[in-house]
């Protein structure tokens, strides 16, 4: 008799667990388990090159220039004053402080510029002094420029200035969720924006030739699923699963820089500050597409 009384409760328990499994598979949270396996496998992945976005493809498909432009970058500072949101440290900034290194890489990848080192200029000058000192000591006299095997430093015609001028959090937020009989599933998103300014300055006259502002969005997404219900008398089942995806801020900043450089090149060609090589086999359709009007948003 005792075994007979427990049988219906056992069936009810198994039915509830089966219902839970089917519900989780039918909701967006069913991919949580795959996400967990991917996250656990991530530390064992090999090191790869930094992934790039569609702006990098446009950068590499630019037509060839008539001649490479000597250009220098002394710095690309974070001018936003924004710090990471809690619970992160208030001393940790929202955007990277390595903007100059990233911009130098973008300029190199474009194929339009001869980038001269200026951010680490003091280190470069120190090494040149060491070589000159060793050469003079070996030769018994001070060598002139060029005689010691060190050519004079090249000068640039264009100076790039600018920085990260804005970082706006929670530009758009939203989500959707459903709950039925203690079983729930929800999804939320948040959009931030980073804005970059880039100015090309004529070194001889100090005139600002081109000034560009570009904005890139950062998307954050959270998916959750859970169960909170009684499967037997005085037996409560509670389960939660979820994952969060945050678009890397440095990749968005890199994409904004790539777009700014393409805009700068396109505007310079349009204003006849520099020109495309006549022998270039690539069409200038990308440059024309970046010369469109600025989008106007309504509030």
N, C-alpha and C positions, 0 to 999 in steps of 0.2 A: 504493500500500500504506500509506503514511504517513497519508493522509487517511482510509482505511478504519479504521485503528486508533483514530483520534481520535473517530470518530463515536459509538460507544457511550458514551464518557466525556461527550461533549456532551449526549447524551440523559439520562444520569444526572444531570448538573448541572441541566438544565432541569426534570427531574422533582423534584429536591430543592427547587428554588426554588418550583415550583408547589405542592408539599406544604406548604412554609413559608407561602405566601400563604393557602392554604385553612385551615391550622391557626390562623393569626392571626385570620381572619374567624370562626372557630368558637369562639373564646375571648372572655372579657370584655374582653380588650385590644383587640378590633377597634374599639372606640369611641375609642381613644386618638387616632387621626388626626383625628377630628372635634373632640375636645377641644383638640387642638393648634391647629386652625384657629380655634376659638372664642377661645382665649387670645390668638392673634395679632390677632384682630379687636377684642378688648376695649378697647384704648387708644383706639380711634376711636369708641367709643360716646358718645352724648350724656350729659350729667350729668342724673341723675334724683333724685327724692326718695328718702330712705332707705326701703328695703323694710321692711314690717312683717309680723308673724306673726298667728296667729288671735286672740291676746289683744287685739290692736288693734281687731279687728272687735267683740269683746265690749265693749271700752271705749267705742266709738262708739255702740253700741246700748243703752247704759244708759238707764233712764228718767230723766226730768228731775227735778231736785231742787225742793223747796219754795222754797228760796232759796239763792243762792250763798254758800259758806262762805269768809270771809276767811282765808287761810292763808299761812304763810311757810316758806321753806326756807333755812337758813343754810349748809348744806353736806350732802354725802352722800359720805362719805370711803370710801376703800378700806382696810378693816381686816383684809385677809387676810394681808398681808405676803408674798404670793406673787410670784415673778419668773418671767419667761418661761424655758422650758427651753432648754438648750444646743442649738445654738450661738448663741442670742441673747444680747445683753448682759445681765449680771446687774443692770444698772441699769434695765432695761425691765420694767415690771410686767405681770402676766398680764391685768389688767383695766384698763379706762379710768379716768382720773382726773377725767373730766367727768361724774360721776354726778349732781351737783346740776343741771346744765343739762338732762340727760336727764329727770330727775324733774320739773323744772318744765314741760317739754314734755308729759309724760304727764298732769300735773294739769290743764294747759290743755285738752288734748284730751278729757278726761273730761266737761267741761261742768258739773262740780259745784262748782268752787272759783273764787274770785277770788284769784289768786296775786299776792302783793306782793313786790317786789324787795328782797332782803336780802343775797344773795351779793355783789353789787356795790354795797352800800349806801354805802360811802365815796365812790365815784365819783359816785353820785347826790347825796349831800350837798354835794360840792365844786361841782357844777354849779349847785345851788340857791343856794349862797353867792355864786357869780359873778353870777347874775342879780340877787340882792338887792343886791350891791355896785353893779352898774351902775344899778339903779333908784334906789338911795339917792343916788348921785352926780348923776343927772339931776334928781332932785327936791329935792336940797339937804338932805334929812333921811332918817333911817332909817325905812323903811316897816314897818308891822306885818304879821303874817301875813295874807295875803289881800289886803292893799292893794297889794302889788306884783305881783299876778296869779298868785302861787304859792299854791296851797291847801296846808294842813297835810298831812303824810304820814298815810296811813291806818294804823290799827292792826289786827292780826289777832286772831282768837279761837283759832286752832289753830296749833301749832308742829309741824312734821314733823321728826323726828330718825331716825337709822338710818344704814345704810351697807351696803357689800358685806362680809359677815361671813365668807364661806368660799369657797375655790376649791380643789376636789379634783380632782387629775389621775389619769388612768388608773383611773377607777372600774370600768370594764369594758373589756377588750381581747379581741381574738380575730381569727380569720382562717381562710382555706381556700386550698389550693393543689394543683396537680397538675403532674407532670413525666413526660414520656414521650419516650424517644429524643432527649434533649437539647432538647425543646420544653417550655416551662413557662408556667404562668399562675397568678397568685395574687391574693388580695384580703385586706386587713387593715383593721381598724377600731379606733378608740379613743374612749371616752366620758369626758368631763370634766363637772364639775358646778359651777355658781356659785349661791350662796345669798345672798339679800337680806333684810335686816330693815328694817321700816318701822314707826315709832311715831307715833301722833297724840296730842299732849299739850295739855291745857287750859291756856292761858297764865295765866288768873286764879288757878287753884288749883295748877298744876303736876302734876296727876294724869294718869297715862297712861290715855287712853281706850281705845285699840285698839293692839295690837301684833301684827304679822303677819310670818311667815317664809315665803318662797317660794323654790323651787329649780328651776333650769332646766338641762337637759343640753346639752352641746356635742358634736357628732359630728364625728370626723375619719375619712376613708376614703382608702385607697390601693389602686390597681389597677395591676398590673404584668404584662407578658408578655415572653417572651424566647426566643431560639433559640441553641443552642450545639452545633454538630455539623459533621462533615466532609462536604463535598459532593463532594470529589474527594481524591485522594491528596495529602497535604501542603497541602490548601486547606481552611481552617477558616472556617465562617460563624458570626458572632456578632452578634446583634441584640437590642436591648432597647427597650421602650417602656412608658410608664406615666404616671399622673397622680395627683394628690392633691387632695382636697377637704377644706377646713377650715371649719367653720361659724364665722362671725365672732363673736368674744366679745362685742362691743358690742351686736349684735342680740339675743343671748341675755340679756344684762343688761337691755336695754330691755324684752324680753318679761317677764322676772321682775318688773321694776318695774310694768309694766302690770297684771300679775296681782295684785301686792301692793296697788295702789291700788284695784282692783275688790274684793278681799277686805276692805280697810279700809272702803270705802263700804258693802258688804253687812253687815258686822258692826255698823257704826254704825247702819244702819237697823234691824237686828234688836234692838239695845240701846236704840233710840229716842233716840239722840244727835242724829240728823238724820232727815229723812223725805223720801219721794218726793212730788212735786207731785200733787195730786188731778186736775189737768188734763192730766197726762202721758198721751200717746197710746201710749206704749211699755209693754209688760208688764214686770213685775219678775221674769220667769222667769230672767234671767241672774243677778240677785242671789241668788235661791234656789239656783241651781246652784252658786254659789261658797260657799254656807254648809254644804256637806257636811263630813263628818268628815275629819280628816287621815288620809292613807293610812299604813298600818302595814306595814313591810317586815320580812321574816324573814331572818336571817343563816344 
